[in-house]
Amino acid sequence: MNKKPVVNVGLIGCGTVGQGVVKIFQKNIGLLEEKVGAQLRLAWVCDRVQRPLAPGVHKPRWTDRWQDVIGDPSVDVVIELIGGYEPARTIVLAAIQARKQLATANKALLSKHWGEVFSAARAAHVLVYFEAAVGGGIPVIQGLYEGLAGNHIERVYGILNGTTNYILSRMTAEGLDFGAALAEAQKAGFAEADPAFVIEGVDAAHKIAILASLASGTWVRLEDVTREGISSLDVWDVRFAQKRMGLVTKLLGIAALTKGRFSVRVHPALIPATHPFANVSQEYNAIFVHGDAVGDVMFYGKGAGQMAAASAVVSDVVYLARHVANGTAGELPYVSYDGRQSLKPVPFRDIKCRHYLRFTTVDKPGVLSKIAGVLGRNDVSIASVHQEPGEFVRKGKSQPKGVPIVIVTHQAAEGAVQSALKVCNQLPITRRKAVHLRIEDL
C-alpha cells in the first residue's frame, strides 16, 4: 500500500483567526486529510507572543521569526495572518520567492499591492489563495472565480463589513443614534476601540477593490475607489427613510464593470425594503454578483468572527495542499492578472442614481421654490417632496432650529447634485448643511 504524501503547513500570525485555524486543524484533521488525499501537518506556528494552542495530534514548532517558517524547505504551504501592509508584504513576497504556496486573509495588502503580489506569484509559479480576505466565512472568492468562470461579471455589490452593518441595524431597528450604536458594537466585540478603519469605509473599500480586480482580471486600485463612511449619519434620516419611504440604510460596496470601464464606490445607500439586503442584519454580510449568463447570485453569511474566517483560511489550505500532493501547484495561476491590461475608471461625478436630500431651512413661504430652482438649474429633477411640520431640533446639539424638507430626485448625475447642494448650502434660508444619501435601485 502506497504511503500518502505529507504536506507541511506553516502559520505566520497566531492571533484570533490564527488560533481558530489551529483549532480546526486539531479538531478536524481526519476530515481535512480525507479531502486533501494526503497527510496534512501543521509544522510551524509563528507569532511574537507564544500562545497556548488547542490540544490535538499536531505539535507544531513555535517561533517568533517568520524567516524560520519560510526558510524550512519542508514547508509546502504558508498561511499569512498578521494583517496590515508591512511586514506582511515582505513576508508574502519572501514566501512566493521561496516557492511556498500561500493562503492569506490580508485584504489591506492585496488591495494595495495586487499587481505586485500576483505578478510575483505568476513568475514563481506559486498559487495565492485569499478566501478569508473578503467575506470571512462566505465562499465568495471561489464562487466568483471558479463557480462563475463561464460569465463576464458585470456587477458586484454587497454589505461587506459586519461592524457597520451591526451599527446600522441598531440605528434602524431601535432608533439609536450613531454614537450609541457604535458603543453597543464595541461592547459586543464587533468594533475596535479605534473604529475609524471600519466606520469610514476603508475595510469595505479594500474588499470591493479585491472583488472588482478578481472579476475584471485587472487591478482596480484602492485610490480609484470612491469612499464615504457612516460616522456622519443621522438617525433621523435612517428612521425617516425607513418609515416614510420604505427605504433601508446600508453601507454598500458597489462595482460596475462594463465596456472596458469600471466604477467602484463605497458609501451609505438607501435600498428598497423589498430587496434581500434589507433583511441582512447585525454582523451578517451579503454579496450579489451579476454575470452575463447566470444573472444574479447572492452569497450570505457571517462576514467576520474567529471561526468563520478560520474556516475560509483552512478551505484555502485544503485546495493548496491538494495541488501540492498531486504535483500541480503553480502549473496554472489562480488569479489571471496581466499588468498590461487595464480598465478606465468612470468619474464618480458621472454616476447616476436617485438621491435623498434633506434640507433644514427657515419656516417661511417660498423656501421650497428657491431650492427647487437651484436643483432645476443643475438638471436635477424632483420626484417627490416630504415636509415635516414643526421645527427640527437634534437633542443635545447646540444647532440652529429649522424645518426639515426631504426631497427625492429622479435619476441624476452625482456631479450635478453636488453642484446644486453647494449653492443650496449657501442660501440664507438654509440653517445647516444638507444631508445627501444615494438611493440604489439594485
N, C-alpha and C positions, 0 to 999 in steps of 0.2 A: 504493500500500500504506500503510495507516494505521500511524503510528508508535506503538509501545507506550508507555503512560504510564509515568512514573517514580515510584517510591515511595522516599522517603528515610527512612533509619533513623538514630536517634541512640542510642548506647550510653553509659549512665552507670554506671560501675563496671567497671574492666577488671582485676579480679583473676583468680583461677584460672578461674572459669566464663566471665568476660568474654573472656579470651584464647581460650578454647575456641570461643566464639561467632564471634570474628574468624576463627579457623582454618576453621570450617565455611563462613563467607561466602567466604573466599578460595578454598577448595578446590572447593566445590560450587555456585558462583554460577549456572552454567548450569542445573543441575537445579532450583535454587530459583526462578529466573525462569520456567522452564517451568511449575512448579506454581502460581506466582502469576499468570501471564499478563501480566506487566508487567516493566519494568526495575527491578531492586532495587539500591539503593545504600546502602552504609554511609557516611553523610555525616559523622558526628561520633563521636569517642571521648573520653569524659571520665573522668579519674582524677587523683588527687593526685600520682601517680607516673607519669611518662611511660615506657612500656614498649615494647620493640621488638615490632612486630607481624609476624605471618606475612606473607611476600611474596605478592602477588597483584594482581589487577586493581584492587582498591579501594585508594585512598589517602585515608583519612578525615582530616578536620581534627582536631587534638588540642587539648584544653583542660583546665584544672583547675577550670573554673567550670561547674557544671551549668546555670546560667542561660543560658549561650551556646547550649546544645543546645535547651532548651525555648523560648528566645526566637527561634530561627530559624524564620521562617514556612514555610520549605520542608520542614521535618521533619514527616513524617506519623506515624511510629511511634517511640515512646521505649521503650527497654529499661532497666529499673532493676535493677541487680545489686550495689548496695552493701551491702544487708542491714541488719539491726537496725531499731530504731524511728525514730530520728532521726539524720541529717536525711532519712532515706528517706521518712517520712510527708510532710514538707514538699515534697519533690521530686515524689512521686507526686500529691499534691493539686494542685500547681502545673501538672504536665503535663496532668492532667484538665481543669483550668480553662482551659488553653491549647488544649483540644480536640485533644490528641495521643492517638492510640490507644496503649495501654500493654501491655507484657509485663513481668512481674516474677517473680522466683523467691523473693520475700521472705515466707516463711511466718510469721515473727515479726510483721511489720507487718500482714499480712492477718488473722491470728488475733486480734490485739488491736484492730484498727481496721476490721474487716469492715464494720460498718454505715456508718461514715463514708466509707470508700472507695467502696462500691457505691452509696450514696445520691448522692454527688457524681458518679459516673460516669453514673448514670441521668439526673440533672438536666442534665448537659452532653452527653448522647447520645454517650458515649465507651465503647469496649469495653476491658475489662481482662481479659487472659488470664494464667494463672498455672500452667501445667502443671508447671514445674520446682519449684514450691513444696512439693510433697508427695512424689512418687515418683521424683525425679531423672529418669532416662530412661524410666520406666514411664508410658505414656499413660493414667493412671487418671482424670485430671480430665475429659478429653474422653470417655473411655469411660463414666464415671459420668453425666456431664451430657448428653451427646449420644447415645451408643450405647444407653444405658438410659433414654432420655427417656420411654418408654412405661410405666415402672414407678414404683410407690410404693416407695422404698428403705426397707427395714425394718431393715437391719443392715449395718454396715460394720465390719470389723475387720482388723487386719494387723500385720505386722512392719514398722515404719515407720522404723527407723533402722539403717543398716548397721554403724555402730561398735559399738553394743550387741549386735547380732546376731553380729558377729565375736567379741566377748569371750565371749559365752555359748557360741558354737560351740567355742572353745578350751577353756573350762571343761568342757564336756560330753564332747568327744572325747578330750582329753588329761589331764584332771584338774588343770589349772592352777587355782590359787586366783585370786580376783578381781584382786588386785594384779598378779600375774604376767601374767594375760591382758590387763589394761589396758596394761601396759608393752609387750607384744607389739603391741597395736593402735597404740600411739603410734609404735613403731619402724617399723611397716608404713605409717604415714602416714594411718591411718584416724581416729586420735584426736588432738585438740589437746593442747598442753602443759597447759592447764587444761580438763579434760574435763567439768566439772560440768554444763554446759548439756545435755550428751548423756546422761551416765550417770544423772543424776537424773530423766530422762524429760521434760525441758522440750521438747526438739526434737520428740519423738513427740507430746506434748500439743498443740503448735502444729498439727501435721499432722492429727491426728484431729479437732481442732476445726474445721479447714477442711473436711474431708470431711463432717463432720456438718452444718455450715452449708450446704454445697452440696446435700447430699442432702435436707435438710429445707426449704430455701427460706427459712430464718430465720437468725438469728445465734446460734450456740452460743458463748457467751463463754468465754474461757480460764479464768476463775475458776470456771466450772461443771464443769471437767474435773478429776476426782479423779486425783491423780498420785503414783506411787511409783516410785523408780528401782531400780537393780540394785546399788548400791555396798555394800549390806549383805548381799548374797547369799553364802552359804557353799557352797563347792564340795562339801562333804559332802552337802548336801541335793540339789544338782544331780545328783550321781552316784547317790545312793541312789534318788531318784525314777526315774531312768533304768533302773538295773539291777534294782531290786526291784519296780518298779511299771509299767514301760513308759511312763513319762511324761517328756516333754522340756520343758526350761525355755526360755521365750521372753519377751521384753518385748513386750507387746501393747498396741495402742491399740484400744479397743472402743467402738463407738457403736451404741445400740439406739434406734430411732425408731418408736414405736407409739402410737396413740390419743391424739395430742396431747401426748405426754410423751417425754422423752428421758433417756437416761443415757449419759454419756461418761466413760471412765476409761482410765488408762494404768498398768500395773503388771506385774511379773513374773508369769507364769502357767505352770502345768503343763498340757501338752496331750498327748493320746494320740499314741504313736509312729506310729500309722496315719494321722494327719492329714497332708495335704500340707505344712503348715507345718513339720513335724518335720524335713523334708529341705531346708528353706531354710537354708543355712549361709553362713558367712563374711560378706561385706559385702552379700549379696543381701537384697532386700526382697520381700514378697508381701502382697497385699491381696485380701480376699474382700469381695464386695458381694452382698447378697441382695435381689433385687427380687421384688415380689409376682407378677409374670408370668414372669420369666426364671428365677427360682430363684437358685442360686449361680453367680457368675462370679469367676474368680481372675485377678489381674494379678501378674506375676512379672518380676523383672529387677534390674539394678543400680540401687540407690536413690541412689547418690552417685557422685562422680568427675567430673573436669573435662568429659570429652566426653559422658558420659551426660546430665548436667544441661544442657550447652550444646545438645545435640540437642533437648531439650524446649523450651528457650527459642526456638531457631530455628524449631521447629514452630509455636509461637505467632506468631512474626513472619510466617511464611508465611500463616497464616489471616488475620491482621490486614491484611497487605499486599493480600491478595486482596479484602478488603472495601473497602479504600481505592481500589484500582484500579477496582472496579466501582461505586463511589459509594454503597455500602450501609453503610459504617462507622457504627455507632451508631444505626441505624434501629430496631433491637431490642436490648435489653440482653443481654449474655452471661449474667449472673447475675440470676436473678429474686429480688430482695430487696425485701421490703416491711417497713419498720420497725414497722408497726402490728401485725404478726403475731408471735407468739412461742409457744414450747413451754414446758411446765412441767418443770423438772428432777426426776428421781427421786432422792431422797436415797441416797447410796452405802450407808448402813446398811441400806437395804431391798433391795439387790441380793442375789439368791440364787445360790449355786453350791455345788459341793463344795469342801472345804477340806483342805489338808495341814497338819498341826500336829506340830511336833517339840518335845517336852519333854525337858529334861535334868534328871534327878532323882537323889536318893539311891537306893541299891540296897537297898531294904527291902520287906517284904511290905506290901500294902495301898496302895501308891503309885498303881497304875492305878485302883483303885476310887475313890480320892479325886478324881482328875482326871475320871473318868467321871461322878462325882456332880455336879461343878461344871458340866460340859458339859450333862448332863441337865436340871439346874435352869434352864438357859438355853435350853432347847428345841433343843439341838444333838445330833443323833443320830449315834452312831458306826457307821461301815460296816465298818472293819477296823482292826486294831492290829498294828504291827510293832515288836518289841522286839529290839534288838541285844545279844548277850552281851558282857560286859566293860565297861570304862569308856571313856568318850568324852573324848578329850583333843585339843585343837587344837594342833598343833605350833607352837612359837614364841609361844604365847599364855599369859600367866600368869592362867589362869582356873581356877576350881574344877573338879575332876573330877566326872563324873557318868555316868549311864546314859541313852542316848537312847531315847525311846519315841516312835514315829511313829504318829499317829492320822489316819485319813482319815474324814471325816464324810460323811453323806448331804447332800443339798442343805440349806443353812441360810442364814439371813439374815446379812449381814456384821455388822450391829449386835449380833446375838446372839452371834456368835463373838468379837467384840471384848470384849463384856462378860464372857464366860467366861474369856478369856485374862487379862483384868485381875485376876480373882480368882486364877487358877492361878499367875500370876507372883508372887503374894504368899504362896503356900503355903510352909511350912517345908521341904517335901520338894523344892522346886524350886531348882536350882542356878544357873540363868540364865534370861533372858527367852526365852519360847517363840518358835520360828520359825513364821511363818504365810505360806503360799502358797495362792493360789486355784487350783483345778483347773477349767479351762474345757473343757466337753464341746461343742466347736464343731461 
